[in-house]
Amino acid sequence: MKRQFVTTENTLRFLEGFSALEKRGAEEACLMVVDGVPGLGKTSIIEWWAGQTGSVFLRAKKEWKPNWLLSELIEALGQVPRHGFEKRFKQATEILANKHEQFSMDRRPFAVVIDEIDHISNSEKMLETLRDLSDTLELPFIFVGMGKVRTRLTKFPQIASRVGQYVQFQDVSLDDVLAMAKNLCEVPIKRDLIEFLHRASRRKMREIKEGLSSIERFGAINPGKEIGLDEMAGKLLLNDRITGKPILVTADGFGGDNE
């Protein structure tokens, strides 16, 4: 498949949420939470956005401690971390302040993204370190995780009160799959097979990409054909996320309803 980013409805949800965060009334409310069940493309979308804007993208670790977090943050900003928590905190705030000022002057968005925030969402110490950075700089921090993040943050009112925007990713729409098939695949695909894939994938991004790859492989050995249910009947489309069982294409389009 082509290595190309396709804007989806979840992409637009994220962009709208960040735009609203930038227009917030309370400057200290500069945290953003992006959540949703696994498989909706949260990481790929927000990592793409961070790359496009020049923002910082970090993945939280289960064993993260504040000093380790600051070290990775400073390294992501292109500098060598100093020794000691206080020196690293000061170093991180100085670099981020300069970055924030530069991007603001250029009217460009800038934020620090923490993916897999679930790993530290029960740690008051870790969350307070991030809040201290955000408060000090009035700089957007984006927390990306699964649906439990919102509930966990309510245990820390001083953190939850700083969340200016919540964005929840939704199941991938049929229009999204149609756009992906058109822009990513090297072979033409009929709508009936795209609709079957949409159902069979449980509307999850990972499975949709797996299915599109299967269709493209089939198309490569059957050149010149538009691939639909009839052409691919009986062939493997993808593996069911929950049961692990293979899902085969059916000529009548039945059997792809995964709920």
Wavefront OBJ file of the C-alpha trace (Angstrom):
o trace
v 0.000 0.000 0.000
v 1.016 3.608 -0.487
v 2.702 5.335 2.437
v 0.313 8.247 2.650
v -1.653 9.860 5.448
v -5.409 9.844 4.954
v -7.466 12.379 6.886
v -10.301 10.621 8.698
v -13.204 11.778 10.836
v -11.120 11.106 13.945
v -8.368 13.308 12.520
v -10.875 16.131 12.203
v -12.136 15.532 15.753
v -8.604 15.900 17.049
v -7.842 19.021 14.999
v -11.083 20.680 16.097
v -10.330 19.845 19.729
v -6.836 21.300 19.570
v -8.108 24.427 17.831
v -10.629 24.891 20.645
v -7.871 24.373 23.222
v -5.813 27.136 21.652
v -8.787 29.498 22.001
v -9.382 28.620 25.678
v -10.361 31.334 28.104
v -8.432 30.075 31.146
v -4.751 29.939 30.229
v -4.010 27.288 32.857
v -6.577 24.902 31.315
v -4.058 23.761 28.718
v -4.289 19.994 29.062
v -6.041 17.936 26.403
v -7.142 14.323 26.747
v -7.585 12.155 23.661
v -9.059 8.737 24.383
v -10.889 5.817 22.832
v -10.689 2.050 22.632
v -7.601 0.448 21.032
v -7.422 0.191 17.269
v -8.901 3.565 16.273
v -5.665 5.126 15.038
v -5.024 7.514 17.932
v -1.265 7.056 17.946
v -0.797 7.206 14.170
v -2.961 10.315 13.812
v -1.406 12.289 16.638
v 2.134 11.176 15.818
v 1.499 12.405 12.262
v 0.237 15.735 13.638
v 3.266 16.095 15.913
v 5.556 15.478 12.968
v 3.721 18.014 10.825
v 3.788 20.740 13.478
v 7.186 20.051 15.049
v 5.598 19.235 18.395
v 7.161 16.818 20.899
v 5.880 13.223 20.903
v 6.701 10.886 23.799
v 5.394 7.464 24.785
v 4.900 6.932 28.488
v 6.572 3.893 30.041
v 5.134 1.718 32.776
v 8.191 2.289 34.963
v 8.540 6.011 34.231
v 9.654 8.247 37.068
v 9.809 12.074 36.881
v 13.562 12.106 36.279
v 13.270 9.582 33.434
v 10.390 11.561 31.897
v 12.420 14.779 31.942
v 15.400 12.999 30.432
v 13.359 11.712 27.475
v 11.681 15.085 27.042
v 14.993 16.958 26.904
v 16.475 14.409 24.501
v 13.398 14.761 22.258
v 14.079 18.502 22.260
v 17.574 17.857 20.963
v 19.708 18.460 24.048
v 21.667 16.393 26.552
v 19.926 16.155 29.941
v 21.671 17.651 32.936
v 22.144 15.655 36.129
v 19.541 15.880 38.872
v 15.801 16.492 38.843
v 15.913 20.220 39.607
v 18.457 20.940 36.883
v 16.529 18.856 34.375
v 13.235 20.541 35.236
v 14.794 23.969 34.766
v 16.449 22.846 31.523
v 13.194 21.445 30.153
v 11.220 24.598 30.997
v 13.846 26.826 29.398
v 13.907 24.859 26.151
v 10.129 24.545 25.989
v 9.663 28.246 26.749
v 11.936 29.170 23.854
v 10.180 26.733 21.544
v 6.750 27.968 22.600
v 7.707 31.603 22.046
v 9.205 30.853 18.634
v 6.178 28.888 17.462
v 3.789 31.538 18.834
v 5.590 34.271 16.911
v 5.261 32.179 13.754
v 1.582 31.473 14.583
v 2.260 27.747 14.513
v 0.737 25.158 16.888
v 3.066 23.521 19.393
v 2.425 21.002 22.152
v 3.923 18.124 24.097
v 2.177 14.815 23.392
v 2.292 11.989 25.927
v 1.028 8.789 24.302
v 0.126 5.684 26.343
v -0.735 7.963 29.258
v -2.553 5.002 30.843
v 0.815 3.792 32.154
v 1.080 6.793 34.509
v -2.542 7.927 34.892
v -2.668 6.489 38.430
v 0.562 8.202 39.484
v -0.041 11.557 41.153
v 3.692 12.278 41.178
v 4.010 11.809 37.407
v 0.869 13.770 36.616
v 1.935 16.596 38.914
v 5.289 16.818 37.132
v 3.483 17.223 33.817
v 1.060 19.734 35.328
v 3.964 21.746 36.740
v 5.534 21.957 33.296
v 2.256 22.883 31.664
v 1.321 25.466 34.320
v 4.754 27.063 34.287
v 4.696 27.540 30.522
v 0.950 27.673 29.798
v 1.836 25.205 27.084
v -0.586 22.561 25.754
v 0.114 19.005 26.866
v -1.870 16.283 25.095
v -2.549 13.046 26.981
v -3.416 10.113 24.702
v -4.827 6.902 26.090
v -7.774 4.542 26.379
v -11.233 5.249 27.769
v -10.229 4.843 31.419
v -8.049 7.960 31.408
v -10.948 10.339 32.092
v -12.134 8.308 35.068
v -8.642 8.059 36.537
v -8.030 11.793 36.265
v -11.096 12.527 38.373
v -9.106 11.172 41.331
v -6.803 14.176 40.930
v -9.010 17.303 40.811
v -6.007 19.607 40.449
v -5.168 17.769 37.219
v -8.707 17.294 35.901
v -9.458 20.990 36.376
v -6.664 21.801 33.919
v -8.189 19.748 31.095
v -9.492 22.229 28.558
v -10.574 19.705 25.933
v -11.625 16.074 25.826
v -11.662 14.331 22.449
v -12.994 10.803 22.135
v -12.126 8.835 19.008
v -15.009 6.942 17.425
v -15.293 3.807 15.283
v -13.978 4.262 11.758
v -16.767 5.254 9.363
v -17.549 3.729 5.983
v -16.558 7.021 4.341
v -13.148 6.717 6.010
v -12.667 3.200 4.607
v -13.704 4.361 1.147
v -11.139 7.173 1.345
v -8.425 4.792 2.547
v -9.140 2.313 -0.238
v -8.988 5.095 -2.826
v -5.834 6.762 -1.539
v -3.776 3.853 -0.199
v -4.449 0.857 -2.400
v -2.703 0.153 -5.680
v -5.665 -1.878 -6.978
v -9.288 -0.811 -7.599
v -11.772 -2.155 -5.047
v -15.520 -2.468 -5.465
v -17.821 -0.875 -2.919
v -19.372 -4.222 -1.907
v -15.999 -5.500 -0.672
v -15.249 -2.222 1.117
v -18.588 -2.445 2.915
v -17.834 -6.051 3.886
v -14.417 -5.009 5.217
v -15.991 -2.172 7.208
v -18.255 -4.634 9.009
v -15.724 -7.460 9.366
v -13.077 -5.138 10.829
v -15.327 -4.102 13.726
v -14.701 -0.596 12.367
v -11.155 -0.555 13.755
v -8.242 1.017 11.919
v -5.725 -1.794 12.434
v -8.028 -4.435 11.013
v -9.051 -2.204 8.118
v -5.409 -1.782 7.126
v -4.899 -5.544 7.444
v -7.877 -6.156 5.183
v -6.768 -3.614 2.594
v -3.342 -5.259 2.501
v -4.968 -8.651 1.854
v -7.067 -7.204 -0.955
v -4.037 -5.548 -2.498
v -2.033 -8.799 -2.400
v -4.906 -10.598 -4.090
v -5.144 -7.843 -6.692
v -1.422 -8.062 -7.423
v -1.785 -11.669 -8.612
v -4.992 -10.836 -10.484
v -3.957 -7.687 -12.365
v -6.420 -5.609 -14.334
v -9.421 -6.538 -12.197
v -11.548 -4.434 -9.896
v -11.699 -6.541 -6.748
v -15.063 -7.216 -5.138
v -16.905 -9.937 -3.243
v -17.234 -12.217 -6.270
v -13.554 -11.990 -7.176
v -12.279 -12.586 -3.635
v -14.910 -15.032 -2.340
v -13.393 -17.682 -0.074
v -10.144 -15.765 0.410
v -8.734 -14.608 3.729
v -9.512 -10.949 4.464
v -8.258 -10.557 8.028
v -8.179 -12.200 11.438
v -10.841 -11.453 14.023
v -9.439 -9.192 16.772
v -11.302 -10.954 19.589
v -11.441 -14.625 18.578
v -8.281 -14.756 16.455
v -10.198 -16.728 13.830
v -9.739 -15.988 10.122
v -12.480 -14.030 8.362
v -13.078 -15.134 4.792
v -14.785 -13.076 2.118
v -18.236 -14.404 1.143
v -19.777 -13.866 -2.270
v -23.138 -12.832 -0.781
v -21.565 -10.404 1.681
v -22.908 -12.190 4.753
v -20.709 -13.199 7.658
v -18.883 -9.887 7.964
v -21.041 -8.446 10.707
v -18.710 -8.199 13.702
v -20.194 -6.233 16.578
l 1 2 3 4 5 6 7 8 9 10 11 12 13 14 15 16 17 18 19 20 21 22 23 24 25 26 27 28 29 30 31 32 33 34 35 36 37 38 39 40 41 42 43 44 45 46 47 48 49 50 51 52 53 54 55 56 57 58 59 60 61 62 63 64 65 66 67 68 69 70 71 72 73 74 75 76 77 78 79 80 81 82 83 84 85 86 87 88 89 90 91 92 93 94 95 96 97 98 99 100 101 102 103 104 105 106 107 108 109 110 111 112 113 114 115 116 117 118 119 120 121 122 123 124 125 126 127 128 129 130 131 132 133 134 135 136 137 138 139 140 141 142 143 144 145 146 147 148 149 150 151 152 153 154 155 156 157 158 159 160 161 162 163 164 165 166 167 168 169 170 171 172 173 174 175 176 177 178 179 180 181 182 183 184 185 186 187 188 189 190 191 192 193 194 195 196 197 198 199 200 201 202 203 204 205 206 207 208 209 210 211 212 213 214 215 216 217 218 219 220 221 222 223 224 225 226 227 228 229 230 231 232 233 234 235 236 237 238 239 240 241 242 243 244 245 246 247 248 249 250 251 252 253 254 255 256 257 258 259
